[in-house]
Amino acid sequence: MNFIIQRIVDFKLAILAGYNTILAHAKAIKAMRNVRSDIRIGTILNLTPVYGRSDSKDDVQATRIANALNITSFMDAMVKGTFDPFMVNLLKEHGLLPETNAKDLEIIRENTMKFLGVNYYQPRRVQAPSKKLEGLATMPEDFYEAYAWPERRMNPYRGWEIYPEAIKDIANLITTQYDNMPWYVSENGMGVADEARFKDEDGMIQDAYRVEFVEEHLQYLSEAIAGGANCFGYHMWTFVDSSVMAQWLPEPLRILRRRP
């Protein structure tokens, strides 16, 4: 199933879409608070922690840019009501900064969220680009490239690295940079293909690999909470896979197998 209407690959338009999403979110909060001033509104973001290949100057810069484009871009705006100056200057330098106006920026500043849902599946590992950028950036890869950590542990069915430690790093990020705001894990899980091969004589799928995955993530989350993280929940993706999702996710992530 194809959910993309038009396959447009345009870095500048993607940044504009992100800005419009932030503005729309702030306007929605404003509208709802006009109806009920005490309402607590949050959002769900894919927080994929960024890890650099090394401490070299170029890798550190690549990591900083990846973090700005993928994390602080939304988090700063939606939690603090401001935009990361480093990111703003970077986008301006490359002609990628969306046009804004004082009224919209005021709406974003005054209508921030009160709690956060975090989707986490895998880390993002980056390194400096192999080719030096000449001229203006046209894609994120002009700023950083993906890096395959030699010690990575992979889920081969989805091609995702398994790195439960990142849950604790996410908690530390929220605690130290976003006033330890209330948050919960809204999505976390693993997909494995052809799970019928693990079915026992009673028809139960013996997915010890998934149990281990969850236990590891919960262990690091527990350590974060013990250290003061304001996390109030953990949700797996997902309880049961729908027939629609199954059409484009061949590796089930559910913990309950549907029977026709």
Contacts in CASP RR format, 6 or more apart in sequence:
PFRMAT RR
TARGET T0000
AUTHOR 0000-0000-0000
METHOD contacts of the structure
MODEL  1
MNFIIQRIVDFKLAILAGYNTILAHAKAIKAMRNVRSDIRIGTILNLTPV
YGRSDSKDDVQATRIANALNITSFMDAMVKGTFDPFMVNLLKEHGLLPET
NAKDLEIIRENTMKFLGVNYYQPRRVQAPSKKLEGLATMPEDFYEAYAWP
ERRMNPYRGWEIYPEAIKDIANLITTQYDNMPWYVSENGMGVADEARFKD
EDGMIQDAYRVEFVEEHLQYLSEAIAGGANCFGYHMWTFVDSSVMAQWLP
EPLRILRRRP
1 244 0 8 1.000
1 247 0 8 1.000
1 248 0 8 1.000
3 248 0 8 1.000
11 96 0 8 1.000
11 137 0 8 1.000
11 138 0 8 1.000
11 139 0 8 1.000
11 140 0 8 1.000
12 95 0 8 1.000
12 96 0 8 1.000
15 91 0 8 1.000
15 96 0 8 1.000
15 97 0 8 1.000
15 98 0 8 1.000
16 98 0 8 1.000
18 73 0 8 1.000
18 74 0 8 1.000
19 98 0 8 1.000
19 100 0 8 1.000
20 98 0 8 1.000
22 74 0 8 1.000
22 77 0 8 1.000
22 78 0 8 1.000
22 108 0 8 1.000
23 104 0 8 1.000
23 107 0 8 1.000
23 108 0 8 1.000
25 43 0 8 1.000
25 78 0 8 1.000
25 113 0 8 1.000
26 78 0 8 1.000
26 81 0 8 1.000
26 107 0 8 1.000
26 108 0 8 1.000
26 110 0 8 1.000
26 111 0 8 1.000
26 112 0 8 1.000
27 107 0 8 1.000
27 111 0 8 1.000
28 41 0 8 1.000
29 41 0 8 1.000
29 111 0 8 1.000
29 112 0 8 1.000
29 113 0 8 1.000
30 107 0 8 1.000
30 110 0 8 1.000
30 111 0 8 1.000
32 39 0 8 1.000
32 41 0 8 1.000
33 39 0 8 1.000
33 41 0 8 1.000
33 111 0 8 1.000
40 114 0 8 1.000
40 115 0 8 1.000
41 113 0 8 1.000
41 114 0 8 1.000
42 113 0 8 1.000
42 114 0 8 1.000
42 115 0 8 1.000
42 116 0 8 1.000
42 117 0 8 1.000
43 78 0 8 1.000
43 113 0 8 1.000
43 116 0 8 1.000
43 117 0 8 1.000
44 116 0 8 1.000
44 117 0 8 1.000
44 118 0 8 1.000
44 119 0 8 1.000
44 186 0 8 1.000
44 187 0 8 1.000
45 74 0 8 1.000
45 75 0 8 1.000
45 78 0 8 1.000
45 116 0 8 1.000
45 117 0 8 1.000
45 118 0 8 1.000
45 119 0 8 1.000
46 119 0 8 1.000
46 120 0 8 1.000
47 71 0 8 1.000
47 75 0 8 1.000
47 118 0 8 1.000
47 119 0 8 1.000
47 120 0 8 1.000
47 170 0 8 1.000
47 173 0 8 1.000
48 70 0 8 1.000
48 71 0 8 1.000
48 120 0 8 1.000
48 121 0 8 1.000
48 122 0 8 1.000
48 123 0 8 1.000
48 124 0 8 1.000
49 71 0 8 1.000
49 123 0 8 1.000
49 124 0 8 1.000
49 166 0 8 1.000
49 169 0 8 1.000
49 170 0 8 1.000
49 173 0 8 1.000
50 63 0 8 1.000
50 66 0 8 1.000
50 67 0 8 1.000
50 70 0 8 1.000
50 71 0 8 1.000
50 123 0 8 1.000
50 124 0 8 1.000
50 125 0 8 1.000
50 126 0 8 1.000
51 63 0 8 1.000
51 123 0 8 1.000
51 124 0 8 1.000
51 125 0 8 1.000
51 126 0 8 1.000
51 149 0 8 1.000
52 59 0 8 1.000
52 60 0 8 1.000
52 62 0 8 1.000
52 63 0 8 1.000
52 125 0 8 1.000
52 126 0 8 1.000
52 127 0 8 1.000
52 147 0 8 1.000
53 59 0 8 1.000
53 125 0 8 1.000
53 126 0 8 1.000
53 127 0 8 1.000
53 128 0 8 1.000
53 147 0 8 1.000
53 149 0 8 1.000
54 127 0 8 1.000
56 128 0 8 1.000
58 128 0 8 1.000
59 126 0 8 1.000
59 127 0 8 1.000
59 128 0 8 1.000
61 128 0 8 1.000
62 126 0 8 1.000
62 127 0 8 1.000
62 128 0 8 1.000
62 129 0 8 1.000
62 143 0 8 1.000
62 144 0 8 1.000
62 145 0 8 1.000
63 126 0 8 1.000
63 144 0 8 1.000
64 86 0 8 1.000
65 90 0 8 1.000
65 143 0 8 1.000
65 144 0 8 1.000
66 124 0 8 1.000
66 126 0 8 1.000
66 140 0 8 1.000
66 143 0 8 1.000
66 144 0 8 1.000
68 84 0 8 1.000
68 86 0 8 1.000
68 87 0 8 1.000
68 90 0 8 1.000
69 87 0 8 1.000
69 140 0 8 1.000
69 143 0 8 1.000
70 124 0 8 1.000
71 173 0 8 1.000
72 84 0 8 1.000
72 87 0 8 1.000
73 83 0 8 1.000
73 84 0 8 1.000
73 87 0 8 1.000
75 177 0 8 1.000
75 178 0 8 1.000
76 82 0 8 1.000
76 83 0 8 1.000
76 84 0 8 1.000
77 83 0 8 1.000
77 108 0 8 1.000
78 112 0 8 1.000
78 113 0 8 1.000
79 112 0 8 1.000
79 113 0 8 1.000
79 116 0 8 1.000
79 178 0 8 1.000
79 179 0 8 1.000
79 181 0 8 1.000
80 112 0 8 1.000
80 178 0 8 1.000
81 108 0 8 1.000
81 109 0 8 1.000
81 110 0 8 1.000
81 112 0 8 1.000
82 109 0 8 1.000
88 97 0 8 1.000
91 97 0 8 1.000
94 136 0 8 1.000
94 137 0 8 1.000
95 136 0 8 1.000
96 137 0 8 1.000
114 181 0 8 1.000
114 182 0 8 1.000
115 181 0 8 1.000
115 182 0 8 1.000
115 183 0 8 1.000
115 184 0 8 1.000
116 174 0 8 1.000
116 178 0 8 1.000
116 181 0 8 1.000
116 182 0 8 1.000
116 183 0 8 1.000
116 184 0 8 1.000
117 183 0 8 1.000
117 184 0 8 1.000
117 185 0 8 1.000
117 186 0 8 1.000
118 170 0 8 1.000
118 183 0 8 1.000
118 184 0 8 1.000
118 185 0 8 1.000
118 186 0 8 1.000
118 187 0 8 1.000
119 185 0 8 1.000
119 186 0 8 1.000
119 187 0 8 1.000
119 188 0 8 1.000
119 237 0 8 1.000
120 166 0 8 1.000
120 167 0 8 1.000
120 170 0 8 1.000
120 185 0 8 1.000
120 187 0 8 1.000
120 188 0 8 1.000
121 160 0 8 1.000
121 187 0 8 1.000
121 188 0 8 1.000
121 189 0 8 1.000
121 190 0 8 1.000
122 160 0 8 1.000
122 161 0 8 1.000
122 162 0 8 1.000
122 163 0 8 1.000
123 161 0 8 1.000
123 163 0 8 1.000
123 166 0 8 1.000
124 146 0 8 1.000
125 146 0 8 1.000
125 147 0 8 1.000
125 148 0 8 1.000
125 149 0 8 1.000
125 152 0 8 1.000
125 161 0 8 1.000
126 144 0 8 1.000
126 145 0 8 1.000
126 146 0 8 1.000
126 147 0 8 1.000
127 144 0 8 1.000
127 145 0 8 1.000
127 146 0 8 1.000
127 147 0 8 1.000
128 144 0 8 1.000
128 145 0 8 1.000
129 141 0 8 1.000
129 142 0 8 1.000
129 143 0 8 1.000
129 144 0 8 1.000
129 145 0 8 1.000
130 145 0 8 1.000
133 142 0 8 1.000
133 143 0 8 1.000
137 143 0 8 1.000
149 161 0 8 1.000
152 161 0 8 1.000
152 163 0 8 1.000
153 161 0 8 1.000
153 162 0 8 1.000
153 163 0 8 1.000
154 160 0 8 1.000
154 161 0 8 1.000
154 162 0 8 1.000
155 161 0 8 1.000
155 162 0 8 1.000
155 190 0 8 1.000
155 191 0 8 1.000
155 192 0 8 1.000
157 191 0 8 1.000
157 192 0 8 1.000
157 193 0 8 1.000
157 251 0 8 1.000
158 190 0 8 1.000
158 191 0 8 1.000
158 251 0 8 1.000
160 190 0 8 1.000
162 190 0 8 1.000
162 213 0 8 1.000
162 216 0 8 1.000
164 213 0 8 1.000
164 216 0 8 1.000
164 217 0 8 1.000
164 219 0 8 1.000
164 220 0 8 1.000
165 220 0 8 1.000
166 220 0 8 1.000
167 185 0 8 1.000
167 188 0 8 1.000
167 217 0 8 1.000
167 220 0 8 1.000
167 221 0 8 1.000
167 224 0 8 1.000
168 220 0 8 1.000
168 221 0 8 1.000
168 223 0 8 1.000
168 224 0 8 1.000
171 221 0 8 1.000
171 224 0 8 1.000
171 225 0 8 1.000
171 229 0 8 1.000
171 231 0 8 1.000
172 224 0 8 1.000
172 229 0 8 1.000
174 180 0 8 1.000
174 181 0 8 1.000
174 183 0 8 1.000
174 229 0 8 1.000
174 230 0 8 1.000
175 228 0 8 1.000
175 229 0 8 1.000
175 230 0 8 1.000
180 228 0 8 1.000
180 229 0 8 1.000
180 230 0 8 1.000
181 230 0 8 1.000
182 230 0 8 1.000
182 231 0 8 1.000
182 232 0 8 1.000
183 230 0 8 1.000
183 231 0 8 1.000
183 232 0 8 1.000
184 231 0 8 1.000
184 232 0 8 1.000
184 233 0 8 1.000
184 234 0 8 1.000
184 235 0 8 1.000
185 217 0 8 1.000
185 221 0 8 1.000
185 231 0 8 1.000
185 233 0 8 1.000
185 234 0 8 1.000
185 235 0 8 1.000
186 235 0 8 1.000
187 235 0 8 1.000
187 236 0 8 1.000
187 237 0 8 1.000
187 238 0 8 1.000
188 214 0 8 1.000
188 217 0 8 1.000
188 234 0 8 1.000
188 235 0 8 1.000
188 236 0 8 1.000
188 237 0 8 1.000
189 210 0 8 1.000
189 213 0 8 1.000
189 214 0 8 1.000
189 217 0 8 1.000
189 236 0 8 1.000
189 237 0 8 1.000
189 253 0 8 1.000
190 209 0 8 1.000
190 210 0 8 1.000
190 213 0 8 1.000
190 253 0 8 1.000
191 210 0 8 1.000
191 249 0 8 1.000
191 251 0 8 1.000
191 252 0 8 1.000
191 253 0 8 1.000
192 207 0 8 1.000
192 209 0 8 1.000
192 210 0 8 1.000
192 251 0 8 1.000
192 252 0 8 1.000
193 250 0 8 1.000
193 251 0 8 1.000
195 205 0 8 1.000
195 207 0 8 1.000
195 252 0 8 1.000
195 257 0 8 1.000
196 205 0 8 1.000
198 205 0 8 1.000
198 206 0 8 1.000
198 207 0 8 1.000
199 205 0 8 1.000
199 206 0 8 1.000
200 206 0 8 1.000
205 257 0 8 1.000
210 255 0 8 1.000
214 236 0 8 1.000
218 234 0 8 1.000
221 229 0 8 1.000
221 231 0 8 1.000
221 234 0 8 1.000
224 231 0 8 1.000
225 231 0 8 1.000
236 255 0 8 1.000
237 253 0 8 1.000
238 245 0 8 1.000
238 253 0 8 1.000
238 254 0 8 1.000
238 255 0 8 1.000
239 254 0 8 1.000
239 255 0 8 1.000
239 256 0 8 1.000
240 254 0 8 1.000
240 255 0 8 1.000
240 256 0 8 1.000
240 257 0 8 1.000
240 258 0 8 1.000
241 249 0 8 1.000
241 252 0 8 1.000
241 253 0 8 1.000
241 254 0 8 1.000
241 258 0 8 1.000
246 252 0 8 1.000
END
